[in-house]
Amino acid sequence: MIGLEQETLIFLYAMATGVIAKCVYDMLDLFRRIIRHPGWLMGAEDIIYWLCMSVYIFRALFFTTYGRVRWFFLLGLMCGVLLERFIRKWIKKFLIK
């Protein structure tokens, strides 16, 4: 049985994983805006992105919770994605005018 301290660390690690996943997708989106792509190539990029993120998230899940899907890990992933969106909107609103 893992304790509350370990659960908190796993939650924070999952948040970092969510932030990284969202940042990587934002970079892919920026790349697409700079260089226009046909639809089939964007689809292929999305498939590659999701395959890579699936492996990345599975590894994070496996090494932190020993392969068990825990609700706080999934919640941490979602919170990380939302945190990245909030930070990005805050930067656009206050720092880039």
C-alpha positions as CSV (number, residue, x, y, z in Angstrom):
1,M,0.0,0.0,0.0
2,I,1.4,3.4,-0.9
3,G,1.1,6.3,1.4
4,L,-0.3,9.8,0.9
5,E,3.1,11.3,0.4
6,Q,3.8,8.9,-2.5
7,E,0.4,9.5,-4.0
8,T,1.0,13.3,-3.9
9,L,4.4,12.8,-5.7
10,I,2.8,10.6,-8.3
11,F,0.0,13.1,-8.8
12,L,2.6,15.9,-9.3
13,Y,4.6,13.7,-11.7
14,A,1.4,13.0,-13.6
15,M,0.7,16.7,-13.8
16,A,4.1,17.2,-15.3
17,T,3.4,14.4,-17.8
18,G,0.2,16.2,-18.8
19,V,1.9,19.5,-19.2
20,I,4.6,17.9,-21.4
21,A,2.1,16.1,-23.5
22,K,0.2,19.4,-24.1
23,C,3.3,21.4,-24.8
24,V,4.5,18.9,-27.4
25,Y,1.1,19.0,-29.1
26,D,1.2,22.9,-29.1
27,M,4.6,22.7,-30.7
28,L,3.2,20.4,-33.4
29,D,0.3,22.8,-33.9
30,L,2.8,25.7,-34.2
31,F,4.8,23.7,-36.8
32,R,1.6,23.2,-38.7
33,R,0.8,26.9,-38.7
34,I,4.3,27.8,-39.9
35,I,4.4,25.2,-42.7
36,R,1.1,24.3,-44.2
37,H,0.4,20.6,-44.6
38,P,-2.1,18.5,-46.6
39,G,-4.8,16.8,-44.5
40,W,-3.4,13.3,-44.9
41,L,0.0,14.4,-43.5
42,M,-1.6,16.1,-40.5
43,G,-3.5,12.9,-39.9
44,A,-0.2,10.9,-40.0
45,E,1.4,13.4,-37.7
46,D,-1.5,13.0,-35.2
47,I,-1.2,9.2,-35.3
48,I,2.5,9.4,-34.7
49,Y,2.0,12.0,-31.9
50,W,-0.6,9.8,-30.1
51,L,1.4,6.6,-30.5
52,C,4.4,8.4,-28.9
53,M,2.3,10.0,-26.2
54,S,0.7,6.6,-25.4
55,V,4.1,5.0,-24.9
56,Y,5.3,8.0,-22.9
57,I,2.2,8.0,-20.6
58,F,2.3,4.3,-20.3
59,R,5.9,4.4,-19.2
60,A,5.1,7.1,-16.7
61,L,2.2,5.1,-15.4
62,F,4.2,1.9,-15.2
63,F,7.2,3.3,-13.4
64,T,5.2,5.4,-10.9
65,T,2.3,3.0,-10.0
66,Y,3.8,-0.3,-11.2
67,G,1.3,-0.6,-14.0
68,R,-1.8,0.0,-12.0
69,V,-4.2,2.6,-13.3
70,R,-4.9,4.9,-10.3
71,W,-7.5,7.6,-10.3
72,F,-5.0,10.2,-9.0
73,F,-2.7,9.6,-11.9
74,L,-5.4,10.1,-14.4
75,L,-6.6,13.2,-12.5
76,G,-3.1,14.5,-12.5
77,L,-2.8,14.1,-16.2
78,M,-6.0,16.1,-16.8
79,C,-4.9,18.8,-14.3
80,G,-1.6,19.1,-16.1
81,V,-3.2,19.6,-19.4
82,L,-5.6,22.2,-17.9
83,L,-2.7,23.9,-16.1
84,E,-0.8,24.2,-19.4
85,R,-3.8,25.7,-21.1
86,F,-4.3,28.2,-18.3
87,I,-0.7,29.2,-18.3
88,R,-0.7,29.6,-22.1
89,K,-3.8,31.8,-22.0
90,W,-2.4,33.9,-19.1
91,I,0.8,34.4,-21.1
92,K,-1.1,35.5,-24.2
93,K,-3.3,37.9,-22.1
94,F,-0.7,39.6,-19.9
95,L,2.7,39.2,-21.5
96,I,1.9,39.3,-25.3
97,K,-0.1,42.3,-26.3
